[in-house]
């Protein structure tokens, strides 16, 4: 039975694809002409993707070394083409159902990604919780350099009116989620999608064609630096 168990374990390890195969070397004896094959194993196992695990008693450190064909630094490429696209462009291309080449504002994508999933908290303005107007105000200031009033209804009164069919990246979209008046705001991104701090999901991306947002949509504004309140 021990022999069978030993054979089973041997087969399992030999079939595991995460380990690189051992290196074989051949050496020929000059005097006798005899060829000898030796197998050399690394002291540390090698994993797929050039990741080496080096461990010592109870401690394991995983170290990744770049492969020879590593994708070049995206900051040095043209993110208007698929070949030069940033990883965030691919990620949000899926979330927004938009072409990768259309998502060229990396600063906007980075800001959204930093806050994505942050819980909603009325009156909040931090990673511990944030409300819709604080999120839209922070995004507009960080990404577009535009200061906005704190409240959604005041943000609605700033900027230029924009038709729904003419929405552009960075436009503010407003909703009446209570009985009347403006009570919610988001920032338009692309392809009918906007990012906002929602009550149920926190910071997320939603579709203007969703029945709820179709029903509660009030209008849109294009904020301008000149509309910023004093001190912002």
BELQUI-V385068 format. One record per pair of residues at least 12 apart in sequence whose C-alpha atoms are under 7 Angstrom apart, sorted by the first residue. I is the first residue (numbers start at 1). J is the second residue. Records with the same first field share a line. If there is no record, write none. Layout:
# BELQUI-V385068
I: J, J
This chain:
# BELQUI-V385068
18: 47, 48
19: 45, 46, 47, 48
20: 46, 47
22: 39, 40, 41
23: 39, 40, 41
24: 37, 38, 39, 40
25: 37, 38, 39
26: 38
50: 64, 65, 66, 67
51: 63, 64, 65
52: 64
74: 86
79: 104
80: 101, 104
81: 101
82: 100, 101
88: 109
89: 103
96: 190, 191, 193
98: 191
107: 143
108: 143
111: 139
115: 203
116: 203, 204
117: 202, 203, 204
118: 202, 203
119: 201, 202, 203
120: 197, 198, 199, 202
130: 197
131: 197
132: 184, 185, 186, 196, 197, 198
133: 150, 151, 152, 185
134: 150
135: 196, 197
136: 186, 187, 196
137: 150
146: 224, 225, 228
147: 225, 228, 229, 232
148: 228, 229
149: 229
152: 182, 183, 184, 185
153: 182, 183
156: 221
158: 223, 227
159: 221, 222, 223, 224, 227
160: 221, 222, 223
161: 220, 221, 222
162: 220, 221, 222
163: 220
164: 220
168: 188
169: 188, 189, 190
170: 187, 188, 189
171: 187, 188, 220, 221, 222, 223
172: 185, 186, 187, 188, 220, 221, 222
173: 185, 186, 187, 188, 219, 220, 221
174: 186, 217, 218, 219, 220
175: 216, 217, 218
176: 216, 217, 218
177: 216
192: 207, 208
193: 205, 206, 207, 208
194: 206, 207
